Amino acid sequence: MAYWKTILKGAIGSDEKWSTSITWGIFGINTDVPDQALTDDMLARLLASALPGNFPASLRLLLSSNASITGWRVEKRGEDERILSLAEGSVGSPILGTVGATKTPQDACVFSLRSSTPGARGRGRMYWPALGAVLTTSFALSTPLASLVATEAKGWIGSIGNTLNAAYIAAGSAQRVVLSVRSVTDHVCRDITQIQVGSILDTQRRRRGDFRETYASVTYP
């Protein structure tokens, strides 16, 4: 069955880009709704709701004022994982985090998405920049607490689902979306039943590919 993928896009500093994606399974009675028109409407609604106040305080703190949210991409994908329709756009003004960065661009807070299916096919991950995180002496998240991040991430992800469903409702469709993890091995979307946020930061190594690096060299011996 087809499914949706929403991709939040952002920048770190002036050179590096970051993104995190959310998968949405589709359920309900199938109706004849043009995919591209629906895709365009979903994007327009996501961009309209992309206001600073609509992003949880804990996520903006983690993001830091050295990183930003710049846009959304919406993809409708088919059973064989091909893109059937897509829409992409930028927010009016980049949305910055709220504190100065104290960590590297590679530091990330991970939202682990769990379904009732055990194993790799039943789980997914979202990486959120954690440049503004404050750690304890044991290197665990202190500000914000992992429990707060989990609670606010749940509410934020839920609001995205509501936005996508509003587009379905406006189109007169009986279909709806549900937060899922997609296995490209068996082409199945599995409903998410739990969101976990660990207290230890992870790394997203691709978030340093575009920084302009200079080298200091000395002769040896």
C-alpha positions in Angstrom: 0.0 0.0 0.0 1.1 3.6 -0.7 2.3 5.8 2.2 3.4 9.3 3.0 6.7 10.6 4.1 7.2 14.1 5.5 10.7 15.5 5.7 11.6 18.5 7.9 14.5 20.4 6.5 17.0 22.7 8.2 20.4 24.3 8.2 23.3 24.2 10.7 25.4 27.3 10.4 25.7 28.8 7.0 27.0 25.7 5.2 25.5 22.4 6.5 22.0 21.0 6.0 20.0 18.6 8.1 16.7 16.8 7.8 14.6 14.3 9.6 11.7 12.3 8.2 8.4 10.9 9.4 6.5 8.1 7.8 2.8 7.9 7.7 0.7 4.8 6.8 -2.7 5.3 5.2 -5.9 3.7 6.4 -9.6 4.1 5.6 -11.8 3.8 2.6 -10.1 4.6 -0.6 -11.5 7.6 -2.5 -10.5 9.1 -5.9 -8.4 12.0 -4.7 -5.7 13.4 -7.1 -2.4 12.7 -5.5 -0.5 15.8 -6.6 -3.3 18.2 -5.6 -3.5 16.5 -2.2 0.3 16.5 -1.9 0.4 20.2 -2.7 -2.2 20.9 -0.1 -0.4 18.9 2.6 2.7 20.9 2.0 0.9 24.2 2.1 -0.7 23.3 5.4 2.6 22.2 6.9 4.3 25.4 5.8 1.5 27.5 7.1 1.8 25.8 10.5 5.6 26.2 10.6 5.6 29.0 13.1 8.1 29.3 16.0 5.4 28.8 18.6 4.3 25.6 17.0 7.7 23.9 17.6 8.1 22.6 21.2 10.4 24.5 23.5 12.6 21.5 24.2 13.2 20.8 20.5 14.1 24.5 19.8 16.5 24.4 22.8 18.2 21.3 21.4 18.3 22.9 17.9 20.2 26.0 19.2 20.3 29.4 17.7 23.1 28.2 15.4 20.8 25.9 13.5 17.4 26.5 11.9 14.3 24.9 10.4 14.0 26.0 6.7 11.2 24.0 5.0 9.2 20.8 4.4 9.1 18.1 1.7 6.1 15.8 1.3 6.4 12.6 -0.6 3.7 10.1 -1.6 5.4 6.7 -2.2 4.0 3.6 -3.8 4.1 -0.1 -2.8 7.5 -0.5 -4.6 8.9 2.6 -2.7 8.8 4.8 -5.9 7.9 8.5 -5.4 4.4 9.0 -6.9 4.1 12.7 -6.1 6.1 15.2 -4.2 6.0 18.9 -3.1 8.7 20.9 -1.5 8.8 24.4 -0.1 10.6 26.8 2.3 9.2 28.6 5.4 8.9 32.3 5.2 11.8 32.9 7.5 14.1 30.3 9.0 13.1 29.2 12.5 16.0 29.3 14.9 16.6 27.5 18.1 16.6 29.4 21.4 20.1 29.0 23.0 23.7 29.2 21.8 25.3 26.0 20.6 27.6 24.1 23.0 27.8 20.8 21.0 29.0 19.8 17.5 26.9 19.6 14.4 27.1 15.8 14.7 25.5 15.6 18.1 21.8 14.5 17.9 18.9 13.5 20.1 17.3 10.3 18.8 13.6 9.6 18.8 13.2 5.8 18.7 9.9 4.8 17.1 8.6 1.4 18.2 5.8 -0.8 16.8 4.5 -4.0 18.1 6.7 -5.9 15.6 10.0 -7.0 17.1 13.3 -6.6 15.1 14.6 -4.0 12.6 11.4 -4.1 10.5 9.3 -2.8 13.4 11.4 0.2 14.5 12.6 3.5 13.2 14.7 6.5 14.3 14.5 10.2 14.0 17.6 12.3 14.5 17.1 15.8 15.9 20.1 18.3 16.2 21.3 18.6 19.8 23.7 21.5 19.5 22.1 23.3 22.5 21.8 20.3 24.9 23.2 20.6 28.4 24.7 17.4 29.8 25.4 16.1 33.3 28.8 15.1 34.5 27.8 11.6 33.4 27.1 12.9 29.9 23.3 12.4 30.2 20.8 15.0 29.1 20.1 17.5 31.8 18.4 20.3 29.8 16.0 19.4 28.4 15.3 16.2 30.2 14.7 13.2 28.0 11.2 12.7 29.5 10.2 16.2 28.4 11.6 15.7 24.9 9.6 12.5 24.6 6.4 14.2 25.7 6.8 17.2 23.5 8.0 15.2 20.5 4.8 13.1 20.8 2.6 16.2 20.7 4.5 17.8 17.8 4.4 14.6 15.7 0.7 14.2 16.5 0.1 17.8 15.3 1.8 16.9 12.0 -0.5 14.0 11.6 -3.5 16.2 12.3 -2.3 18.6 9.6 -2.1 15.9 7.0 -5.5 14.6 8.0 -7.0 18.1 7.6 -5.9 17.9 3.9 -7.7 14.6 3.5 -10.9 16.0 5.2 -10.8 19.1 2.9 -10.6 16.9 -0.1 -13.6 14.9 1.0 -11.6 11.7 1.5 -12.3 9.1 4.1 -8.6 8.2 4.3 -6.4 9.2 7.2 -2.7 8.8 8.2 -1.2 7.1 11.1 2.4 7.4 12.4 4.3 4.4 11.1 7.7 2.8 10.4 8.2 1.5 6.8 10.1 -1.6 6.0 11.5 -1.5 2.5 12.3 -5.2 2.8 8.7 -6.4 2.9 7.0 -3.1 1.9 4.9 -2.9 5.0 4.0 0.1 7.2 3.7 -0.7 10.9 1.9 1.5 13.3 4.0 3.1 16.0 3.0 2.3 19.6 5.8 4.0 21.5 8.3 6.9 21.2 11.5 6.5 23.2 14.1 9.2 23.8 17.4 8.2 25.4 19.3 10.3 27.8 22.6 9.9 25.9 23.2 11.8 22.7 24.0 10.0 19.5 25.8 11.2 16.4 24.7 11.9 12.8 28.0 11.8 11.0 26.7 13.1 7.6 26.1 16.5 9.3 29.6 17.8 8.7 30.0 17.2 5.0 29.6 20.8 3.8 31.5 22.6 6.4 34.7 24.3 5.1 37.5 22.8 7.0 41.0 24.2 7.2 44.1 22.3 8.3 47.0 23.4 10.5 50.2 21.6 9.4 53.7 21.4 10.9 56.8 19.8 9.4 58.1 16.6 11.0 60.5 15.8 12.4 
